Amino acid sequence: MIDTTIEKFQADVIDASMQTPILVDFWAPWCGPCKTLGPMLEQLEQQYNGRFRLVKVNTEEEQELAQHFRIRSIPTVYAIVGGRPVDQFQGALPEAQLREFIDRLMPNPGDIELDAALEAIEKGEREAASGHLKKALALDPANDMARLTYAQFLLEDDDAPAAKAQLDALSPAGSQDPHAQALAARVQAMLEENRLPPSPELEARIAKDPADLQARLELAQHCIAHKAWEPALEQLLEIVRRDRAFGDDVGRKTMVQVFDLAQSQPQLVAGWRRRLGAALN
């Protein structure tokens, strides 16, 4: 617990809240309920072992701060997270309600592990990333973002069955995410690749009959399975040009999925989006 002033408020509260949730307790020496609430907050700060910080503002001495926060009655407690007020209450709450208020501010442990996984992926530390992603899902099985990230991670290792298991476990809302649907398309292409005719056979069919749209679609699926985005888009765009209705507009729909899969190549995606737009118009 620390006492702050208007001169120290930026460092004590705003800057510090970028790392840890801050509770700002506006109080006064003459306030009876403050004498009940203050010690309870101090005790909880110790029990939470640094997961939040308590900062106290004496409204008698720091009237400008009290006016800035429009304090009308005390005690008033503001929760500051990421530099912004996110919640508040007035009066001396029972301990159980205080814990509920504080717990709402705590970061989800699964999200912490997901952030660590993303950092490890960025550094190329794939074994560490895998461990963090597994922990994230163990802590929060309903974390669709962690599950989607893990599915993509597994796909990068060409483990389509494991990636499919993660995608199948998404919530109904998560499974409707465009990125999830794009990953599912690539998983399906990888799983079906062995059941598709060989690429040379499909290329021969197209050379013999350029209107063989099924051959073009299957060749595009081969390309998607191997992340050959441009050859896949070439076949899919030709399907759109020749028969927009083929396979319930499968050419355009699959192109959109490839755009999502190839998002790390923005110039390629932008160029093919323009070509698709021209074909549709």
KAHUCOR-V691633 format. One record per backbone hydrogen bond with DSSP energy under -0.5 kcal/mol. NH is the residue of the N-H (numbers start at 1). CO is the residue of the C=O. Records with the same first field share a line. If there is no record, write none. Layout:
BEGIN
NH->CO + CO
END
This chain:
BEGIN
2->54
4->56
9->5
12->8
13->9
14->9
15->10
16->11
17->13
18->15
19->16
20->16
21->51
22->80
23->53
24->22 + 78
25->23 + 55
26->24 + 76
27->25 + 57
31->28
32->30
35->31 + 32
36->32 + 33
37->33
38->34
40->36
41->37
42->38
43->39
44->40
45->41
46->42
47->43
48->44
49->46
50->45
51->48
53->21
55->23 + 53
56->2
57->25
59->27 + 57
61->58
62->58
66->62
67->63
68->64
69->65
70->67
71->66
72->70
75->26
76->26
77->89
78->24
79->87
80->22 + 78
81->79 + 84
82->17
84->81
86->79
87->79
89->77
91->75
93->91
98->94
99->95
100->96
101->97
102->98
103->99
104->100
105->102
106->102 + 103
111->108
112->108
113->109
114->110
115->111
116->112
117->113
118->114
119->115
120->116
121->117
122->118
123->119
124->120 + 121
125->120
126->124
129->125
130->126
131->127
132->128
133->129
134->130
135->131
136->132
137->133
138->134
139->135
140->136
143->140
144->142
147->143
148->144
149->145
150->146
151->147
152->148
153->149
154->150
155->151
156->152
157->153 + 154
158->155
159->154
160->158
163->159
164->160
165->161
166->162
167->163
168->164
169->165
170->167
175->171
176->172 + 173
177->174
181->177
182->178
183->179
184->180
185->181
186->182
187->183
188->184
189->185
190->186
191->187
192->188
193->189
195->192
196->192 + 193
202->198
203->199
204->200
205->201
206->202
207->203
208->204
209->205
212->209
213->211
216->212
217->213
218->214
219->215
220->216
221->217
222->218
223->219
224->220
225->221
226->222 + 223
227->224
228->223
229->227
232->228
233->229
234->230
235->231
236->232
237->233
238->234
239->235
240->236
241->237
242->238
243->239
246->243
248->245
250->246
251->246
253->249
254->250
255->251
256->252
257->253
258->254
259->255
260->256
261->257
262->258
263->260
265->262
269->265
270->266
271->267
272->268
273->269
274->270
275->271
276->272
277->273
278->274
279->275
280->276
281->277
END
